[in-house]
Amino acid sequence: MNPWESRILKLGDSTVLVECGPMRMFIEGSIHGNLQPEVCTRAAKEAIGFLEEIAQHMNEMKKPARRLPEPPRHLLIHSMWSAVTAVGDPDLTPMAAVAGTIADAAADFLASQGLTRVVVNNGGDVALRLVAGETVTVGIRPDLSAEQVTHRAVITSEKDIGGVCTSGLGGRSFTRGVASAATVFSNRASIADAAATAVANATYVPSAAVQRRVADSIYPDTDLKGVEITVSAGHLTEEEVFTALAEGVNRAEDLVTRSLIAGACITVQGKMQCTNAICGLVQRL
């Protein structure tokens, strides 16, 4: 039985909102320009089911992925486990990919119904499905604690990008780094979600301006028990900002080299840097 209240709302002609427990998802889809709100409503109902399925395994998924046996492939938790295992950070749990995994599952459902342009935004973690000729413009926030969108990425079907996910200070999840945002592009949102967590974590720099605490001292039910996370980052020196950006970009470039992601853009205290492959993709508004 679902312990969470849920609701599904149509927002205008093009968007369906579904809220259930921790999930707040916006779904849009069309077939060659013709909006498909009814099919999107069906996808919203499916998304609630996806969340309920994962919730049954939540306690196990809060353990580091390297300590877990491979889950059965027919379960969504396999996508979470697989994404985190591929990214490779030893302390990441499958929960680092939960939002992207649910977004992927909803997007895959819509694609299976013949939709040619799909956008599923699960709390800022976005899954895309585009057939030839379709395009999506994704806004990029350089600071997760602010609403301002300052950059954009125009994504076409040829780019093989199916997920755009962001992690950092001020976001919904804890981070070990000092990046205000690390946005990752990949062919799957599950991979982008896990990778964004890893890239944001890599931006940590030791500094008197950075305050850290053990995660479970803030939230006892966290999946990061015993792990120090960043609570706040005061004014960093220019050298500290440069070091943080370099560490984040290096981590992202490693994931690019391993063909896990297409690239990333990282912001630390107003300074943004992108990996080489997507420098031309991310544009200032």
C-alpha positions as CSV (number, residue, x, y, z in Angstrom):
1,M,0.0,0.0,0.0
2,N,1.3,3.5,-0.9
3,P,1.9,5.4,2.4
4,W,2.2,8.7,0.5
5,E,-0.4,11.1,-0.7
6,S,-0.3,11.5,-4.5
7,R,-1.9,13.8,-7.0
8,I,-1.8,14.2,-10.8
9,L,-2.5,17.6,-12.4
10,K,-2.7,18.8,-15.9
11,L,-0.9,22.2,-16.2
12,G,-2.2,23.8,-19.3
13,D,-2.1,21.9,-22.6
14,S,1.3,20.5,-22.5
15,T,2.5,19.5,-19.0
16,V,1.4,16.9,-16.4
17,L,2.5,17.3,-12.8
18,V,2.7,14.2,-10.5
19,E,3.5,14.5,-6.8
20,C,3.9,11.5,-4.6
21,G,5.9,11.5,-1.4
22,P,9.4,12.9,-2.2
23,M,8.7,12.9,-6.0
24,R,7.6,16.0,-7.9
25,M,7.8,15.3,-11.6
26,F,6.8,17.3,-14.7
27,I,6.0,15.3,-17.8
28,E,5.7,16.6,-21.4
29,G,5.4,14.6,-24.6
30,S,4.4,14.9,-28.2
31,I,4.2,13.1,-31.5
32,H,5.7,15.2,-34.2
33,G,4.5,18.4,-32.5
34,N,1.1,17.1,-31.4
35,L,0.8,17.2,-27.6
36,Q,-0.1,14.0,-25.8
37,P,-1.4,15.0,-22.3
38,E,-3.5,11.8,-21.9
39,V,-0.5,9.6,-22.5
40,C,1.5,11.8,-20.2
41,T,-1.2,11.3,-17.5
42,R,-0.8,7.5,-17.9
43,A,3.0,8.0,-17.5
44,A,2.4,9.9,-14.3
45,K,0.4,6.9,-12.9
46,E,3.2,4.7,-14.0
47,A,5.7,6.9,-12.2
48,I,3.9,6.5,-8.9
49,G,4.2,2.7,-9.4
50,F,7.9,3.1,-10.1
51,L,8.4,5.0,-6.9
52,E,6.4,2.4,-4.9
53,E,8.5,-0.4,-6.4
54,I,11.8,1.2,-5.4
55,A,10.4,2.1,-1.9
56,Q,10.1,-1.7,-1.2
57,H,13.9,-1.9,-1.4
58,M,14.8,1.4,0.1
59,N,16.6,0.2,3.2
60,E,18.9,-2.1,1.1
61,M,19.5,0.7,-1.4
62,K,20.9,3.0,1.3
63,K,24.0,0.8,1.5
64,P,27.1,1.5,-0.6
65,A,26.6,-0.2,-4.0
66,R,30.0,-2.0,-3.8
67,R,28.7,-3.9,-0.7
68,L,25.5,-5.1,-2.5
69,P,25.0,-8.1,-4.7
70,E,23.7,-7.3,-8.2
71,P,19.9,-6.9,-8.0
72,P,17.7,-8.8,-10.4
73,R,17.7,-7.2,-13.8
74,H,14.0,-6.8,-14.1
75,L,13.8,-4.5,-11.1
76,L,14.3,-0.7,-11.3
77,I,16.8,-0.9,-8.5
78,H,19.1,-2.7,-10.9
79,S,19.4,0.5,-13.0
80,M,20.2,2.4,-9.8
81,W,22.8,-0.1,-8.7
82,S,24.3,-0.4,-12.2
83,A,24.6,3.4,-12.7
84,V,26.4,3.9,-9.3
85,T,28.6,0.9,-9.8
86,A,29.7,2.2,-13.3
87,V,30.5,5.6,-11.9
88,G,32.7,3.9,-9.3
89,D,32.8,6.1,-6.2
90,P,33.2,3.6,-3.3
91,D,30.8,5.4,-0.9
92,L,28.0,6.1,-3.4
93,T,24.7,4.2,-2.7
94,P,22.2,3.3,-5.4
95,M,20.1,6.2,-4.0
96,A,22.4,8.5,-5.8
97,A,20.6,7.5,-9.0
98,V,17.0,7.2,-7.8
99,A,15.6,10.4,-9.3
100,G,17.2,9.8,-12.7
101,T,16.1,6.2,-12.7
102,I,12.5,7.0,-12.2
103,A,12.7,9.8,-14.8
104,D,14.2,7.3,-17.2
105,A,11.5,4.7,-16.6
106,A,8.7,7.3,-17.2
107,A,10.5,8.5,-20.3
108,D,10.9,5.0,-21.6
109,F,7.2,4.3,-21.1
110,L,6.3,7.4,-23.2
111,A,8.8,6.4,-25.9
112,S,7.2,2.9,-26.0
113,Q,3.8,4.6,-26.7
114,G,5.2,6.2,-29.8
115,L,6.0,9.7,-28.6
116,T,8.7,11.4,-30.5
117,R,9.7,14.1,-28.0
118,V,9.7,13.4,-24.3
119,V,10.8,15.5,-21.4
120,V,10.5,14.2,-17.8
121,N,11.8,16.5,-15.1
122,N,12.0,14.7,-11.8
123,G,13.0,17.5,-9.4
124,G,15.6,18.9,-11.7
125,D,16.9,15.5,-12.9
126,V,15.7,15.3,-16.5
127,A,15.2,12.4,-18.9
128,L,14.8,13.1,-22.6
129,R,13.7,10.9,-25.5
130,L,14.1,12.4,-29.0
131,V,13.6,10.9,-32.4
132,A,15.2,12.4,-35.5
133,G,14.3,16.0,-36.0
134,E,13.2,16.7,-32.5
135,T,14.9,19.3,-30.2
136,V,14.8,20.2,-26.5
137,T,16.3,23.3,-24.9
138,V,17.4,22.6,-21.3
139,G,17.9,25.5,-18.9
140,I,21.0,25.3,-16.6
141,R,21.1,26.8,-13.1
142,P,24.6,27.6,-11.9
143,D,23.4,27.8,-8.3
144,L,21.0,25.2,-6.9
145,S,20.0,27.5,-4.1
146,A,18.7,30.1,-6.5
147,E,16.0,29.9,-9.2
148,Q,17.9,31.9,-11.9
149,V,18.7,30.1,-15.1
150,T,21.7,31.7,-16.8
151,H,22.7,29.1,-19.4
152,R,21.0,26.7,-21.8
153,A,21.8,23.7,-23.8
154,V,20.0,22.9,-27.1
155,I,19.8,19.2,-27.4
156,T,19.0,17.4,-30.6
157,S,18.4,13.7,-31.3
158,E,21.8,13.4,-32.9
159,K,23.6,14.2,-29.7
160,D,22.4,10.9,-28.0
161,I,21.7,12.7,-24.7
162,G,18.9,11.1,-22.7
163,G,19.7,12.6,-19.3
164,V,20.6,15.9,-17.8
165,C,21.1,15.9,-14.0
166,T,22.5,18.3,-11.5
167,S,24.0,18.0,-8.0
168,G,25.6,20.5,-5.6
169,L,25.2,22.7,-2.6
170,G,21.6,23.8,-2.1
171,G,20.2,20.8,-3.9
172,R,17.8,18.2,-2.6
173,S,20.6,15.8,-1.7
174,F,23.7,16.1,0.4
175,T,27.0,16.8,-1.3
176,R,30.6,16.4,-0.2
177,G,31.9,19.2,-2.5
178,V,31.7,22.9,-2.8
179,A,30.2,23.2,-6.3
180,S,27.0,25.3,-6.3
181,A,26.0,23.1,-9.3
182,A,27.5,20.2,-11.3
183,T,25.3,19.5,-14.4
184,V,26.0,16.2,-16.2
185,F,24.9,15.1,-19.7
186,S,24.6,11.4,-20.5
187,N,22.6,9.0,-22.6
188,R,20.6,7.9,-19.5
189,A,19.3,10.0,-16.6
190,S,20.3,7.3,-14.2
191,I,23.9,7.6,-15.2
192,A,23.8,11.4,-15.3
193,D,22.3,11.4,-11.8
194,A,25.0,9.2,-10.2
195,A,27.7,11.0,-12.2
196,A,26.5,14.5,-11.1
197,T,26.8,13.4,-7.5
198,A,30.3,12.1,-8.1
199,V,31.4,15.2,-9.9
200,A,30.0,17.5,-7.3
201,N,31.6,15.5,-4.6
202,A,35.0,15.8,-6.3
203,T,34.9,19.6,-5.9
204,Y,35.7,19.5,-2.2
205,V,38.7,21.7,-1.1
206,P,40.0,21.9,2.4
207,S,39.3,25.5,3.5
208,A,38.5,27.4,6.7
209,A,35.5,28.7,4.8
210,V,34.0,25.3,4.3
211,Q,31.8,23.8,7.1
212,R,31.3,20.0,7.1
213,R,29.3,17.6,9.3
214,V,28.6,13.9,9.4
215,A,25.5,13.4,7.3
216,D,23.5,11.4,9.8
217,S,23.9,14.1,12.5
218,I,21.7,16.2,10.2
219,Y,19.4,13.6,8.9
220,P,19.4,10.3,10.8
221,D,17.8,8.3,7.9
222,T,20.4,9.4,5.3
223,D,22.1,6.8,3.1
224,L,25.4,8.5,3.9
225,K,25.9,7.4,7.5
226,G,29.3,8.3,8.8
227,V,30.1,10.4,5.7
228,E,31.1,14.0,6.1
229,I,29.1,16.3,3.9
230,T,29.4,20.0,3.2
231,V,27.0,22.2,5.1
232,S,28.1,25.5,3.8
233,A,30.9,27.2,1.9
234,G,31.8,30.8,2.7
235,H,34.0,32.9,0.5
236,L,36.7,30.8,-1.1
237,T,40.0,32.2,-2.4
238,E,40.6,32.4,-6.1
239,E,43.0,29.5,-5.8
240,E,40.5,27.4,-3.9
241,V,37.8,28.1,-6.5
242,F,40.3,27.1,-9.3
243,T,41.3,23.9,-7.4
244,A,37.7,22.9,-6.8
245,L,36.7,23.5,-10.5
246,A,39.8,21.6,-11.7
247,E,39.0,18.6,-9.5
248,G,35.4,18.5,-10.7
249,V,36.3,18.8,-14.3
250,N,39.0,16.1,-14.0
251,R,36.5,13.7,-12.5
252,A,34.0,14.5,-15.3
253,E,36.6,14.1,-18.0
254,D,37.5,10.7,-16.6
255,L,33.8,9.7,-17.0
256,V,33.8,11.1,-20.5
257,T,36.9,9.0,-21.4
258,R,35.1,6.0,-20.1
259,S,32.1,6.8,-22.3
260,L,29.7,7.1,-19.3
261,I,28.8,10.7,-19.9
262,A,28.9,13.2,-22.7
263,G,30.2,16.0,-20.5
264,A,29.6,18.3,-17.6
265,C,29.5,22.0,-16.6
266,I,30.5,22.9,-13.1
267,T,30.1,26.1,-11.1
268,V,31.9,27.1,-8.0
269,Q,31.0,30.5,-6.5
270,G,30.0,32.1,-9.8
271,K,32.8,30.6,-11.9
272,M,31.7,28.0,-14.5
273,Q,33.9,25.5,-16.3
274,C,32.9,22.8,-18.8
275,T,34.5,19.6,-20.0
276,N,36.0,19.9,-23.5
277,A,33.3,18.0,-25.4
278,I,30.4,20.2,-24.4
279,C,31.9,23.6,-24.3
280,G,30.0,24.6,-27.4
281,L,26.8,23.0,-26.2
282,V,26.3,25.1,-23.1
283,Q,25.5,28.8,-23.9
284,R,24.9,31.8,-21.8
285,L,21.5,33.3,-22.1
